[in-house]
Amino acid sequence: MNKRTALSSSWLAEREKETLKRSGDRTVRHSIANVGLDETALDPRSAALHPYAFSLELETGKITSQNKSGRCWLFAGLNTLRYKIMKDLDLENFELSQSYQMFYDKLEKANYFLENILETLQQPLNSRLVMWLLKDPLQDGGQWDMFTALVEKYGVVPKYVMPETYSSSNSGRMNETLTLVLRGYASDLRNAFSRGEALSALRKEKARMIGEFYRLLTLFLGIPPADFVFEYVDKKKKFHRDPVCTPREFCARYIGDDLGNYISVINAPTADKPFNRTFTVRYLGNVEGGKPVKYLNVDMPVFRSLAVKQLKAGAPVWFGSDVGKKMKREAGILDEKVYDYEAALGIAFGLDKGGRLDYGESLMTHAMVLTGVNLVDEAPNRWKVENSWGDKNGKDGYFVMSDAWFEHYVYQLVIHKKHLSAALLRAWEREPLVLEPWDPMGSLA
């Protein structure tokens, strides 16, 4: 039998003696106390080692800002779409409306949540699944397939057609309030079920709830436009006006129907996720009836090569990563060696990329866009990153990422199918293995 042990006073006294003998720790202890671990472990050469120069670089617009919201996945998705519009129309700069996408994402997430509540009425309230559904039903985050589901159903509009509101840029209070509403809806539905009310009656009540939720959303984000006139000025200062169109017509006219050919490729080197297999995640989505989230897991050499191929073909790459790791934000540097925590602390961290996923140390937290790469003998050593945190960090808001950081902390790329080998295309067509909702690959950027 495994006997549990407590820490004794004699053990603590011995540890204190041993610690005091480590004279090298004194200076580090003082430094961490005065300036924190990051400044203590910072490599002062980091900026010089990561110049903003790239052998392959796409021409992009001004950096965007998600402000105080978690809409990085929407910003990254719309930034990939605007690249084509800017190139085709010869525009200096252009933005698509993020608040338009946000409105319908919130509406669809609310509907998706209530459908999940109806599906799990017979589950105990304290079951892991129901608790997971209730935990964060309306967060700002999302996934690439959730983005494409919104675009395919609702189209897109220029930013001036549906501009930012206070709540789209500062989403905390809105999310808190609307989440309270949704949890109240869930309670009402479950209580009605426990009283023996028929499912048909519950569905009628759910329809009423969604109607009320739509009204509440308009108070925070405004009413989405049904149609609009597209007006713009190109680089030659020539004015253009296109006829009235709906958001879906605008999308078809300026983006086309190629969006469905982009797929999510991941690098998750864990024992439960074999390479060259596809995966999906239970209860992960937003648009009911939309395309489900699907991933193809590949090894790092293939993963890296696909990103390079797409950039060489002249297209940006949406990607998901754990952005909080080894980031010097103000300098715009993402590098595995920018902070040498192990040397500063005199310890070796024992988790590799797979271990960090398995043991809850890392997962995808943020989506950005690859817009350049520096190749040395065709091998990348750094990448140019378009972020959505405004222009105050990095070089006018753009970040530089080392290839080592790419290998350790990038988990997902969105790649056009034409860049996949025949073997990978066959692997993509296989029926996906189903992951539980709490799997790290079920995280939202």
C-alpha positions as a Markdown table, in Angstrom:
| # | Residue | x | y | z |
|---|---|---|---|---|
| 1 | Met | 0.0 | 0.0 | 0.0 |
| 2 | Asn | 1.3 | 3.5 | -0.9 |
| 3 | Lys | 1.9 | 5.4 | 2.4 |
| 4 | Arg | 1.4 | 9.1 | 2.2 |
| 5 | Thr | 4.0 | 11.3 | 3.8 |
| 6 | Ala | 3.9 | 14.8 | 5.3 |
| 7 | Leu | 6.7 | 17.4 | 5.4 |
| 8 | Ser | 8.4 | 17.4 | 8.8 |
| 9 | Ser | 10.1 | 20.3 | 10.6 |
| 10 | Ser | 13.4 | 18.4 | 10.5 |
| 11 | Trp | 13.1 | 17.9 | 6.7 |
| 12 | Leu | 12.4 | 21.7 | 6.3 |
| 13 | Ala | 15.4 | 22.6 | 8.5 |
| 14 | Glu | 17.7 | 20.4 | 6.3 |
| 15 | Arg | 16.3 | 22.0 | 3.1 |
| 16 | Glu | 17.1 | 25.5 | 4.5 |
| 17 | Lys | 20.7 | 24.5 | 5.3 |
| 18 | Glu | 21.2 | 23.0 | 1.9 |
| 19 | Thr | 19.7 | 26.1 | 0.2 |
| 20 | Leu | 21.9 | 28.5 | 2.1 |
| 21 | Lys | 25.0 | 26.5 | 0.9 |
| 22 | Arg | 24.1 | 27.2 | -2.7 |
| 23 | Ser | 25.9 | 30.5 | -3.0 |
| 24 | Gly | 25.1 | 30.9 | -6.7 |
| 25 | Asp | 21.4 | 31.0 | -5.9 |
| 26 | Arg | 21.7 | 34.2 | -3.9 |
| 27 | Thr | 22.2 | 36.5 | -6.8 |
| 28 | Val | 19.5 | 34.8 | -8.9 |
| 29 | Arg | 17.1 | 35.0 | -5.9 |
| 30 | His | 17.8 | 38.7 | -5.5 |
| 31 | Ser | 17.3 | 39.3 | -9.3 |
| 32 | Ile | 14.0 | 37.4 | -9.4 |
| 33 | Ala | 12.8 | 39.3 | -6.3 |
| 34 | Asn | 13.7 | 42.6 | -7.9 |
| 35 | Val | 12.8 | 42.3 | -11.6 |
| 36 | Gly | 11.0 | 38.9 | -11.9 |
| 37 | Leu | 12.0 | 35.7 | -13.7 |
| 38 | Asp | 11.6 | 37.0 | -17.3 |
| 39 | Glu | 14.0 | 39.8 | -16.9 |
| 40 | Thr | 16.4 | 37.6 | -15.0 |
| 41 | Ala | 16.4 | 34.9 | -17.7 |
| 42 | Leu | 16.2 | 37.2 | -20.7 |
| 43 | Asp | 18.9 | 36.7 | -23.4 |
| 44 | Pro | 19.9 | 40.3 | -24.2 |
| 45 | Arg | 20.9 | 39.2 | -27.7 |
| 46 | Ser | 17.4 | 38.1 | -28.6 |
| 47 | Ala | 16.5 | 41.2 | -30.7 |
| 48 | Ala | 19.8 | 41.0 | -32.6 |
| 49 | Leu | 19.3 | 37.3 | -33.2 |
| 50 | His | 15.8 | 37.8 | -34.8 |
| 51 | Pro | 15.9 | 40.6 | -37.4 |
| 52 | Tyr | 12.8 | 41.6 | -39.2 |
| 53 | Ala | 14.2 | 40.4 | -42.6 |
| 54 | Phe | 12.8 | 37.5 | -44.6 |
| 55 | Ser | 13.7 | 35.9 | -47.9 |
| 56 | Leu | 10.0 | 35.4 | -48.7 |
| 57 | Glu | 7.5 | 38.0 | -47.6 |
| 58 | Leu | 3.9 | 38.7 | -48.6 |
| 59 | Glu | 2.7 | 42.3 | -49.0 |
| 60 | Thr | 0.1 | 42.8 | -46.3 |
| 61 | Gly | -2.0 | 45.6 | -44.9 |
| 62 | Lys | -1.9 | 47.5 | -41.7 |
| 63 | Ile | -2.0 | 45.5 | -38.5 |
| 64 | Thr | -5.4 | 45.0 | -37.0 |
| 65 | Ser | -6.4 | 45.1 | -33.3 |
| 66 | Gln | -8.8 | 42.8 | -31.5 |
| 67 | Asn | -8.5 | 45.1 | -28.5 |
| 68 | Lys | -9.9 | 43.7 | -25.2 |
| 69 | Ser | -11.5 | 40.6 | -26.8 |
| 70 | Gly | -10.6 | 37.1 | -27.6 |
| 71 | Arg | -11.4 | 37.2 | -31.3 |
| 72 | Cys | -8.0 | 36.3 | -32.6 |
| 73 | Trp | -9.3 | 33.4 | -34.7 |
| 74 | Leu | -11.8 | 35.7 | -36.4 |
| 75 | Phe | -9.1 | 38.4 | -37.0 |
| 76 | Ala | -6.7 | 35.8 | -38.3 |
| 77 | Gly | -9.3 | 34.3 | -40.6 |
| 78 | Leu | -10.5 | 37.7 | -41.9 |
| 79 | Asn | -6.9 | 38.8 | -42.4 |
| 80 | Thr | -6.3 | 35.8 | -44.6 |
| 81 | Leu | -9.3 | 36.7 | -46.7 |
| 82 | Arg | -8.5 | 40.4 | -46.9 |
| 83 | Tyr | -5.2 | 39.5 | -48.5 |
| 84 | Lys | -6.9 | 38.2 | -51.6 |
| 85 | Ile | -9.2 | 41.2 | -51.8 |
| 86 | Met | -6.4 | 43.7 | -51.4 |
| 87 | Lys | -4.3 | 42.0 | -54.0 |
| 88 | Asp | -7.2 | 41.6 | -56.5 |
| 89 | Leu | -8.5 | 45.2 | -56.1 |
| 90 | Asp | -5.0 | 46.8 | -55.7 |
| 91 | Leu | -5.8 | 48.3 | -52.3 |
| 92 | Glu | -3.3 | 49.9 | -49.9 |
| 93 | Asn | -5.2 | 48.7 | -46.9 |
| 94 | Phe | -8.6 | 47.0 | -46.2 |
| 95 | Glu | -10.4 | 45.4 | -43.3 |
| 96 | Leu | -13.4 | 43.1 | -43.1 |
| 97 | Ser | -15.8 | 43.5 | -40.3 |
| 98 | Gln | -14.9 | 41.5 | -37.3 |
| 99 | Ser | -18.0 | 42.5 | -35.3 |
| 100 | Tyr | -20.2 | 41.2 | -38.1 |
| 101 | Gln | -18.7 | 37.7 | -37.7 |
| 102 | Met | -18.7 | 38.1 | -33.9 |
| 103 | Phe | -22.5 | 38.7 | -33.9 |
| 104 | Tyr | -23.3 | 35.5 | -35.8 |
| 105 | Asp | -20.7 | 33.5 | -33.9 |
| 106 | Lys | -22.4 | 34.5 | -30.6 |
| 107 | Leu | -25.8 | 33.7 | -32.0 |
| 108 | Glu | -24.8 | 30.4 | -33.4 |
| 109 | Lys | -22.9 | 29.4 | -30.2 |
| 110 | Ala | -26.0 | 30.1 | -28.2 |
| 111 | Asn | -28.1 | 27.9 | -30.4 |
| 112 | Tyr | -25.4 | 25.2 | -30.4 |
| 113 | Phe | -25.2 | 25.3 | -26.6 |
| 114 | Leu | -28.9 | 25.0 | -26.1 |
| 115 | Glu | -29.0 | 22.1 | -28.6 |
| 116 | Asn | -26.3 | 20.4 | -26.5 |
| 117 | Ile | -28.3 | 21.0 | -23.4 |
| 118 | Leu | -31.4 | 19.4 | -25.0 |
| 119 | Glu | -29.3 | 16.5 | -26.1 |
| 120 | Thr | -27.9 | 15.9 | -22.6 |
| 121 | Leu | -31.1 | 16.3 | -20.5 |
| 122 | Gln | -30.8 | 12.8 | -19.1 |
| 123 | Gln | -27.2 | 13.3 | -18.0 |
| 124 | Pro | -26.8 | 14.3 | -14.3 |
| 125 | Leu | -26.1 | 18.0 | -13.8 |
| 126 | Asn | -22.8 | 17.2 | -12.1 |
| 127 | Ser | -21.6 | 14.9 | -14.9 |
| 128 | Arg | -18.3 | 15.9 | -16.4 |
| 129 | Leu | -20.0 | 16.5 | -19.8 |
| 130 | Val | -22.7 | 18.8 | -18.6 |
| 131 | Met | -20.3 | 20.7 | -16.4 |
| 132 | Trp | -18.0 | 21.1 | -19.4 |
| 133 | Leu | -20.9 | 22.4 | -21.5 |
| 134 | Leu | -21.8 | 24.9 | -18.8 |
| 135 | Lys | -18.3 | 26.1 | -18.1 |
| 136 | Asp | -17.8 | 28.6 | -20.9 |
| 137 | Pro | -20.6 | 28.4 | -23.5 |
| 138 | Leu | -20.0 | 31.8 | -25.1 |
| 139 | Gln | -16.4 | 32.6 | -25.0 |
| 140 | Asp | -14.8 | 34.7 | -27.8 |
| 141 | Gly | -12.5 | 31.9 | -29.0 |
| 142 | Gly | -13.0 | 29.6 | -32.0 |
| 143 | Gln | -11.5 | 27.3 | -34.6 |
| 144 | Trp | -10.8 | 27.5 | -38.3 |
| 145 | Asp | -13.7 | 25.3 | -39.3 |
| 146 | Met | -16.0 | 27.4 | -37.1 |
| 147 | Phe | -14.8 | 30.4 | -39.0 |
| 148 | Thr | -15.5 | 28.9 | -42.4 |
| 149 | Ala | -18.9 | 27.8 | -41.2 |
| 150 | Leu | -19.8 | 31.4 | -40.4 |
| 151 | Val | -18.4 | 32.7 | -43.7 |
| 152 | Glu | -20.2 | 30.1 | -45.7 |
| 153 | Lys | -23.5 | 30.8 | -44.0 |
| 154 | Tyr | -23.4 | 34.5 | -43.5 |
| 155 | Gly | -20.8 | 35.9 | -45.9 |
| 156 | Val | -18.6 | 38.9 | -44.9 |
| 157 | Val | -18.8 | 42.6 | -45.1 |
| 158 | Pro | -16.3 | 45.5 | -45.2 |
| 159 | Lys | -15.5 | 46.9 | -41.7 |
| 160 | Tyr | -17.2 | 50.2 | -42.4 |
| 161 | Val | -20.5 | 48.5 | -43.1 |
| 162 | Met | -20.6 | 47.1 | -39.5 |
| 163 | Pro | -17.9 | 48.8 | -37.4 |
| 164 | Glu | -16.7 | 48.0 | -33.9 |
| 165 | Thr | -18.9 | 48.8 | -30.9 |
| 166 | Tyr | -17.7 | 49.2 | -27.3 |
| 167 | Ser | -18.7 | 45.6 | -26.5 |
| 168 | Ser | -17.1 | 44.0 | -29.6 |
| 169 | Ser | -13.8 | 45.6 | -28.6 |
| 170 | Asn | -14.3 | 45.1 | -24.8 |
| 171 | Ser | -16.2 | 41.9 | -24.7 |
| 172 | Gly | -15.8 | 40.9 | -21.0 |
| 173 | Arg | -19.1 | 42.4 | -19.6 |
| 174 | Met | -21.1 | 41.3 | -22.7 |
| 175 | Asn | -19.9 | 37.7 | -22.4 |
| 176 | Glu | -20.4 | 37.6 | -18.7 |
| 177 | Thr | -24.0 | 38.9 | -19.0 |
| 178 | Leu | -25.0 | 36.7 | -22.0 |
| 179 | Thr | -23.4 | 33.6 | -20.4 |
| 180 | Leu | -25.6 | 34.3 | -17.3 |
| 181 | Val | -28.6 | 34.4 | -19.7 |
| 182 | Leu | -27.6 | 31.1 | -21.3 |
| 183 | Arg | -27.0 | 29.3 | -18.0 |
| 184 | Gly | -30.5 | 30.5 | -16.9 |
| 185 | Tyr | -31.9 | 29.1 | -20.2 |
| 186 | Ala | -30.2 | 25.8 | -19.5 |
| 187 | Ser | -31.6 | 25.6 | -16.0 |
| 188 | Asp | -35.1 | 26.3 | -17.2 |
| 189 | Leu | -34.9 | 23.6 | -19.9 |
| 190 | Arg | -33.5 | 21.0 | -17.5 |
| 191 | Asn | -36.0 | 21.8 | -14.8 |
| 192 | Ala | -38.9 | 21.6 | -17.3 |
| 193 | Phe | -37.6 | 18.2 | -18.4 |
| 194 | Ser | -37.4 | 17.0 | -14.7 |
| 195 | Arg | -41.0 | 18.0 | -14.3 |
| 196 | Gly | -41.9 | 15.7 | -17.2 |
| 197 | Glu | -42.6 | 18.3 | -19.9 |
| 198 | Ala | -42.5 | 17.0 | -23.5 |
| 199 | Leu | -39.5 | 17.5 | -25.7 |
| 200 | Ser | -41.7 | 19.3 | -28.2 |
| 201 | Ala | -42.6 | 21.9 | -25.6 |
| 202 | Leu | -38.9 | 22.3 | -24.6 |
| 203 | Arg | -38.0 | 22.9 | -28.3 |
| 204 | Lys | -40.7 | 25.6 | -28.5 |
| 205 | Glu | -39.3 | 27.2 | -25.5 |
| 206 | Lys | -35.8 | 27.0 | -26.9 |
| 207 | Ala | -36.9 | 28.8 | -30.0 |
| 208 | Arg | -38.3 | 31.6 | -27.9 |
| 209 | Met | -35.0 | 31.8 | -26.0 |
| 210 | Ile | -33.0 | 32.1 | -29.2 |
| 211 | Gly | -35.3 | 34.9 | -30.4 |
| 212 | Glu | -34.7 | 36.8 | -27.1 |
| 213 | Phe | -31.0 | 36.2 | -27.3 |
| 214 | Tyr | -30.9 | 37.7 | -30.8 |
| 215 | Arg | -32.5 | 40.9 | -29.4 |
| 216 | Leu | -30.0 | 41.0 | -26.6 |
| 217 | Leu | -27.1 | 40.7 | -29.1 |
| 218 | Thr | -28.3 | 43.7 | -31.1 |
| 219 | Leu | -28.1 | 45.8 | -27.9 |
| 220 | Phe | -24.4 | 45.0 | -27.6 |
| 221 | Leu | -23.3 | 44.7 | -31.2 |
| 222 | Gly | -25.9 | 46.4 | -33.4 |
| 223 | Ile | -28.0 | 44.9 | -36.2 |
| 224 | Pro | -26.1 | 43.1 | -39.0 |
| 225 | Pro | -26.7 | 44.7 | -42.4 |
| 226 | Ala | -28.9 | 42.8 | -44.9 |
| 227 | Asp | -27.2 | 44.5 | -47.9 |
| 228 | Phe | -24.9 | 47.4 | -48.7 |
| 229 | Val | -23.0 | 49.3 | -51.4 |
| 230 | Phe | -19.3 | 48.5 | -51.7 |
| 231 | Glu | -17.2 | 51.7 | -52.3 |
| 232 | Tyr | -13.4 | 51.9 | -52.2 |
| 233 | Val | -10.3 | 53.8 | -53.6 |
| 234 | Asp | -7.4 | 51.8 | -55.1 |
| 235 | Lys | -3.7 | 52.5 | -54.9 |
| 236 | Lys | -4.0 | 54.7 | -58.0 |
| 237 | Lys | -6.5 | 56.9 | -56.2 |
| 238 | Lys | -9.4 | 55.7 | -58.4 |
| 239 | Phe | -12.8 | 55.5 | -56.8 |
| 240 | His | -15.0 | 52.5 | -57.3 |
| 241 | Arg | -18.6 | 51.8 | -56.4 |
| 242 | Asp | -20.2 | 48.4 | -56.8 |
| 243 | Pro | -24.0 | 47.8 | -56.8 |
| 244 | Val | -26.0 | 46.8 | -53.8 |
| 245 | Cys | -25.1 | 43.3 | -52.6 |
| 246 | Thr | -25.8 | 41.0 | -49.7 |
| 247 | Pro | -22.9 | 39.8 | -47.4 |
| 248 | Arg | -23.0 | 36.4 | -49.1 |
| 249 | Glu | -23.0 | 37.9 | -52.6 |
| 250 | Phe | -20.0 | 40.1 | -51.6 |
| 251 | Cys | -18.2 | 37.0 | -50.3 |
| 252 | Ala | -18.9 | 35.1 | -53.6 |
| 253 | Arg | -17.8 | 38.0 | -55.7 |
| 254 | Tyr | -14.6 | 38.9 | -53.9 |
| 255 | Ile | -13.5 | 35.8 | -52.1 |
| 256 | Gly | -14.9 | 33.0 | -54.2 |
| 257 | Asp | -15.7 | 29.4 | -53.3 |
| 258 | Asp | -12.2 | 28.2 | -52.6 |
| 259 | Leu | -12.5 | 28.5 | -48.8 |
| 260 | Gly | -13.7 | 24.9 | -48.5 |
| 261 | Asn | -10.5 | 23.6 | -50.0 |
| 262 | Tyr | -8.5 | 24.8 | -46.9 |
| 263 | Ile | -8.1 | 22.2 | -44.1 |
| 264 | Ser | -6.7 | 22.1 | -40.6 |
| 265 | Val | -3.4 | 20.3 | -40.3 |
| 266 | Ile | -2.1 | 19.7 | -36.7 |
| 267 | Asn | 1.1 | 18.6 | -35.1 |
| 268 | Ala | 0.1 | 16.8 | -31.9 |
| 269 | Pro | 2.9 | 14.3 | -31.1 |
| 270 | Thr | 1.0 | 12.3 | -28.4 |
| 271 | Ala | 0.5 | 8.5 | -28.1 |
| 272 | Asp | -3.3 | 8.8 | -28.6 |
| 273 | Lys | -3.0 | 10.7 | -31.9 |
| 274 | Pro | -1.2 | 8.7 | -34.6 |
| 275 | Phe | 0.2 | 10.7 | -37.5 |
| 276 | Asn | -1.6 | 10.7 | -40.8 |
| 277 | Arg | -4.9 | 10.2 | -39.1 |
| 278 | Thr | -7.8 | 12.6 | -38.9 |
| 279 | Phe | -9.6 | 13.7 | -35.7 |
| 280 | Thr | -12.7 | 15.5 | -34.6 |
| 281 | Val | -13.9 | 16.7 | -31.2 |
| 282 | Arg | -17.2 | 16.0 | -29.6 |
| 283 | Tyr | -19.4 | 19.1 | -28.9 |
| 284 | Leu | -16.8 | 21.5 | -30.5 |
| 285 | Gly | -18.5 | 23.9 | -32.9 |
| 286 | Asn | -20.7 | 26.9 | -33.4 |
| 287 | Val | -23.0 | 26.6 | -36.4 |
| 288 | Glu | -25.5 | 23.8 | -36.0 |
| 289 | Gly | -25.5 | 21.6 | -39.1 |
| 290 | Gly | -22.2 | 23.3 | -40.3 |
| 291 | Lys | -19.0 | 21.5 | -41.3 |
| 292 | Pro | -17.6 | 19.8 | -38.2 |
| 293 | Val | -14.2 | 20.6 | -36.8 |
| 294 | Lys | -11.7 | 18.2 | -38.4 |
| 295 | Tyr | -7.9 | 17.8 | -38.2 |
| 296 | Leu | -5.2 | 15.9 | -40.0 |
| 297 | Asn | -2.2 | 15.1 | -37.6 |
| 298 | Val | 1.2 | 15.1 | -39.3 |
| 299 | Asp | 4.8 | 14.9 | -38.1 |
| 300 | Met | 6.9 | 18.1 | -37.8 |
| 301 | Pro | 8.9 | 17.8 | -41.0 |
| 302 | Val | 5.7 | 17.6 | -43.1 |
| 303 | Phe | 4.0 | 20.2 | -40.9 |
| 304 | Arg | 6.8 | 22.7 | -41.5 |
| 305 | Ser | 7.1 | 22.0 | -45.2 |
| 306 | Leu | 3.3 | 22.6 | -45.8 |
| 307 | Ala | 3.6 | 26.1 | -44.3 |
| 308 | Val | 6.6 | 26.9 | -46.6 |
| 309 | Lys | 4.8 | 25.5 | -49.6 |
| 310 | Gln | 1.8 | 27.7 | -49.1 |
| 311 | Leu | 3.8 | 30.9 | -48.5 |
| 312 | Lys | 5.9 | 30.1 | -51.7 |
| 313 | Ala | 2.6 | 29.9 | -53.5 |
| 314 | Gly | 1.8 | 33.4 | -52.4 |
| 315 | Ala | -0.9 | 32.7 | -49.8 |
| 316 | Pro | -0.8 | 33.5 | -46.0 |
| 317 | Val | -1.1 | 30.7 | -43.4 |
| 318 | Trp | -3.6 | 30.9 | -40.5 |
| 319 | Phe | -2.1 | 29.1 | -37.5 |
| 320 | Gly | -2.8 | 28.3 | -33.9 |
| 321 | Ser | -0.2 | 28.3 | -31.1 |
| 322 | Asp | 0.4 | 28.7 | -27.4 |
| 323 | Val | 1.3 | 32.3 | -27.7 |
| 324 | Gly | 2.1 | 32.9 | -24.0 |
| 325 | Lys | 5.1 | 30.7 | -24.0 |
| 326 | Lys | 8.6 | 32.2 | -24.5 |
| 327 | Met | 7.2 | 35.5 | -25.9 |
| 328 | Lys | 8.8 | 38.9 | -25.5 |
| 329 | Arg | 5.7 | 40.9 | -26.4 |
| 330 | Glu | 7.0 | 44.4 | -26.6 |
| 331 | Ala | 9.8 | 43.4 | -28.9 |
| 332 | Gly | 7.5 | 41.0 | -30.9 |
| 333 | Ile | 9.8 | 38.0 | -30.4 |
| 334 | Leu | 8.6 | 34.4 | -30.2 |
| 335 | Asp | 11.6 | 32.2 | -29.5 |
| 336 | Glu | 12.3 | 29.1 | -27.5 |
| 337 | Lys | 15.6 | 30.6 | -26.2 |
| 338 | Val | 14.5 | 34.2 | -25.5 |
| 339 | Tyr | 14.1 | 33.4 | -21.8 |
| 340 | Asp | 16.5 | 30.7 | -20.4 |
| 341 | Tyr | 14.5 | 29.7 | -17.4 |
| 342 | Glu | 16.3 | 26.5 | -16.9 |
| 343 | Ala | 19.7 | 28.1 | -16.6 |
| 344 | Ala | 18.4 | 30.8 | -14.3 |
| 345 | Leu | 16.6 | 28.3 | -12.0 |
| 346 | Gly | 19.2 | 25.5 | -12.2 |
| 347 | Ile | 16.7 | 22.9 | -13.3 |
| 348 | Ala | 15.7 | 21.0 | -16.4 |
| 349 | Phe | 12.1 | 20.9 | -17.4 |
| 350 | Gly | 11.1 | 17.4 | -18.3 |
| 351 | Leu | 8.3 | 17.8 | -20.8 |
| 352 | Asp | 8.6 | 17.7 | -24.6 |
| 353 | Lys | 5.8 | 19.0 | -26.9 |
| 354 | Gly | 3.7 | 15.8 | -26.5 |
| 355 | Gly | 4.2 | 15.8 | -22.7 |
| 356 | Arg | 3.1 | 19.4 | -22.5 |
| 357 | Leu | -0.1 | 18.5 | -24.2 |
| 358 | Asp | -0.7 | 15.3 | -22.2 |
| 359 | Tyr | 0.0 | 16.9 | -18.8 |
| 360 | Gly | -1.9 | 20.2 | -19.3 |
| 361 | Glu | 1.1 | 22.4 | -19.7 |
| 362 | Ser | 0.3 | 23.7 | -23.1 |
| 363 | Leu | -2.5 | 23.9 | -25.7 |
| 364 | Met | -3.6 | 26.2 | -28.5 |
| 365 | Thr | -4.5 | 29.7 | -27.1 |
| 366 | His | -4.1 | 32.1 | -30.0 |
| 367 | Ala | -4.4 | 32.3 | -33.7 |
| 368 | Met | -2.3 | 34.5 | -36.0 |
| 369 | Val | -1.1 | 34.5 | -39.7 |
| 370 | Leu | 2.2 | 33.5 | -41.2 |
| 371 | Thr | 3.0 | 36.1 | -43.9 |
| 372 | Gly | 6.7 | 35.5 | -44.5 |
| 373 | Val | 9.6 | 33.1 | -43.8 |
| 374 | Asn | 13.4 | 33.3 | -44.0 |
| 375 | Leu | 14.9 | 30.3 | -45.8 |
| 376 | Val | 18.6 | 29.2 | -45.5 |
| 377 | Asp | 19.3 | 26.4 | -48.0 |
| 378 | Glu | 15.5 | 26.0 | -48.3 |
| 379 | Ala | 15.2 | 25.4 | -44.5 |
| 380 | Pro | 13.3 | 28.0 | -42.4 |
| 381 | Asn | 15.1 | 29.7 | -39.5 |
| 382 | Arg | 12.5 | 32.4 | -38.7 |
| 383 | Trp | 8.9 | 33.3 | -39.7 |
| 384 | Lys | 7.1 | 36.6 | -40.1 |
| 385 | Val | 3.8 | 36.7 | -38.1 |
| 386 | Glu | 0.8 | 39.0 | -38.5 |
| 387 | Asn | -0.8 | 39.4 | -35.1 |
| 388 | Ser | -4.0 | 41.2 | -34.1 |
| 389 | Trp | -2.8 | 43.1 | -31.1 |
| 390 | Gly | -2.4 | 46.5 | -32.7 |
| 391 | Asp | 0.8 | 48.2 | -33.8 |
| 392 | Lys | 2.4 | 49.0 | -30.4 |
| 393 | Asn | 4.3 | 45.7 | -30.1 |
| 394 | Gly | 6.9 | 44.2 | -32.4 |
| 395 | Lys | 7.5 | 46.0 | -35.7 |
| 396 | Asp | 4.3 | 47.9 | -36.3 |
| 397 | Gly | 2.5 | 45.0 | -34.8 |
| 398 | Tyr | 4.2 | 42.2 | -36.7 |
| 399 | Phe | 6.1 | 39.6 | -34.8 |
| 400 | Val | 9.2 | 37.4 | -35.7 |
| 401 | Met | 9.1 | 33.7 | -34.7 |
| 402 | Ser | 12.1 | 31.4 | -34.5 |
| 403 | Asp | 11.7 | 28.0 | -36.2 |
| 404 | Ala | 12.4 | 26.4 | -32.8 |
| 405 | Trp | 9.4 | 28.2 | -31.4 |
| 406 | Phe | 7.4 | 27.1 | -34.4 |
| 407 | Glu | 8.4 | 23.5 | -33.6 |
| 408 | His | 7.6 | 23.6 | -29.9 |
| 409 | Tyr | 4.4 | 25.8 | -29.7 |
| 410 | Val | 2.6 | 25.8 | -33.1 |
| 411 | Tyr | -0.1 | 23.2 | -33.2 |
| 412 | Gln | -2.3 | 24.0 | -36.2 |
| 413 | Leu | -1.9 | 25.3 | -39.7 |
| 414 | Val | -4.6 | 25.9 | -42.3 |
| 415 | Ile | -3.4 | 24.6 | -45.7 |
| 416 | His | -5.0 | 24.4 | -49.1 |
| 417 | Lys | -5.5 | 20.8 | -50.2 |
| 418 | Lys | -3.4 | 21.4 | -53.4 |
| 419 | His | -0.3 | 21.4 | -51.2 |
| 420 | Leu | -0.9 | 17.9 | -49.7 |
| 421 | Ser | 0.6 | 14.8 | -51.2 |
| 422 | Ala | -1.5 | 12.1 | -52.6 |
| 423 | Ala | -0.9 | 10.1 | -49.4 |
| 424 | Leu | -2.0 | 13.0 | -47.2 |
| 425 | Leu | -5.1 | 13.5 | -49.3 |
| 426 | Arg | -6.0 | 9.9 | -48.8 |
| 427 | Ala | -5.4 | 10.2 | -45.1 |
| 428 | Trp | -7.6 | 13.3 | -45.0 |
| 429 | Glu | -10.5 | 11.4 | -46.5 |
| 430 | Arg | -10.5 | 8.8 | -43.7 |
| 431 | Glu | -13.2 | 8.8 | -41.1 |
| 432 | Pro | -11.9 | 10.9 | -38.2 |
| 433 | Leu | -11.3 | 9.5 | -34.7 |
| 434 | Val | -13.5 | 11.2 | -32.1 |
| 435 | Leu | -11.8 | 13.1 | -29.2 |
| 436 | Glu | -13.4 | 14.0 | -26.0 |
| 437 | Pro | -14.5 | 17.7 | -25.5 |
| 438 | Trp | -11.7 | 18.3 | -22.9 |
| 439 | Asp | -8.9 | 17.0 | -25.1 |
| 440 | Pro | -6.2 | 19.7 | -25.7 |
| 441 | Met | -7.0 | 19.7 | -29.4 |
| 442 | Gly | -10.5 | 20.8 | -28.4 |
| 443 | Ser | -9.1 | 24.2 | -27.2 |
| 444 | Leu | -10.3 | 27.4 | -28.9 |
| 445 | Ala | -7.9 | 30.1 | -30.1 |
